[in-house]
């Protein structure tokens, strides 16, 4: 029994050692070397050694792509909506992800185009907010409508709705996706909605403000409410854009 245990332990130890050696070998092979004086301009080597021109030891150079990826990854916090990988379609039929909106302050609301009750008032609230923004803020803001009825709100329907409401230009954006993606986004912005008839939904009336990194900074709840605080948070978020 002891002999058997000894053999098993030895096998595990050898396996771990082999894995470690293989990893080291792979890592070493992946390294790229270059003369620190760049005597041969951009020429690189896959193995350590000396520069054939100045005889200085070759140095490992960093992978620029890895650095860029690390910066890009660190630029998005865990609280950002840009972590959502869902694909959306805008009113022009173009596919995009929320991270494609990065860089601007986002003012977002969930509606559906066939709504005859709350949604027209939410549209009016969004229009009021946009009209009250300074010209500088308007250049750095996207006003985004997200449909809670993607089956009805096709890109064609969204485009027609945008034209009907004279919102078929910047900064207005209309998005729709699958039911699952819509539910996921609704959960993020704390919007509840439920289909109560073939054409109607009951839903929360919330306008959300996100900064250029996709982090929520404010929410306005209700219909026809005073939007002073919303305007203030949008303007502050715009002023913080680097």
FENWO-V503339 format. One record per backbone hydrogen bond with DSSP energy under -0.5 kcal/mol. CO is the residue of the C=O (numbers start at 1). NH is the residue of the N-H. If there is no record, write none. Layout:
BEGIN
{{CO	NH} {CO	NH}}
END
This chain:
BEGIN
{{1	5} {2	6} {3	7} {4	8} {5	9} {6	10} {7	11} {8	12} {9	13} {10	14} {11	15} {12	16} {13	17} {14	18} {15	19} {16	20} {17	21} {18	22} {19	23} {20	24} {21	25} {22	26} {23	27} {24	28} {25	29} {26	30} {27	31} {28	31} {32	61} {33	45} {34	59} {35	38} {38	41} {40	43} {45	33} {49	58} {51	55} {56	51} {57	36} {59	34} {62	64} {63	67} {64	68} {65	69} {66	70} {67	71} {68	72} {69	73} {70	74} {71	75} {73	76} {75	77} {77	80} {79	216} {80	83} {81	84} {86	98} {88	96} {89	176} {90	93} {94	90} {96	88} {97	100} {98	101} {99	102} {101	104} {105	142} {106	108} {106	210} {107	144} {108	208} {109	111} {109	146} {111	148} {112	115} {117	121} {118	121} {118	122} {119	123} {120	124} {121	125} {122	126} {123	127} {124	128} {125	129} {126	130} {127	131} {128	132} {129	133} {130	133} {134	138} {135	139} {137	140} {138	141} {140	105} {142	107} {142	144} {143	173} {144	109} {144	146} {145	147} {145	175} {146	111} {149	152} {149	153} {152	154} {154	158} {155	159} {156	160} {157	161} {158	162} {159	163} {160	164} {161	165} {162	167} {163	166} {169	172} {171	143} {173	145} {174	91} {175	147} {176	89} {178	182} {179	183} {180	184} {181	185} {182	186} {183	187} {184	188} {185	189} {186	191} {187	190} {190	192} {192	204} {194	196} {194	202} {200	196} {200	197} {202	194} {204	206} {205	222} {206	110} {206	208} {207	220} {208	108} {209	217} {209	218} {210	106} {211	214} {212	103} {214	81} {215	211} {218	209} {219	221} {220	207} {227	231} {228	232} {229	233} {230	234} {231	235} {232	236} {233	237} {234	238} {235	239} {236	240} {238	241}}
END
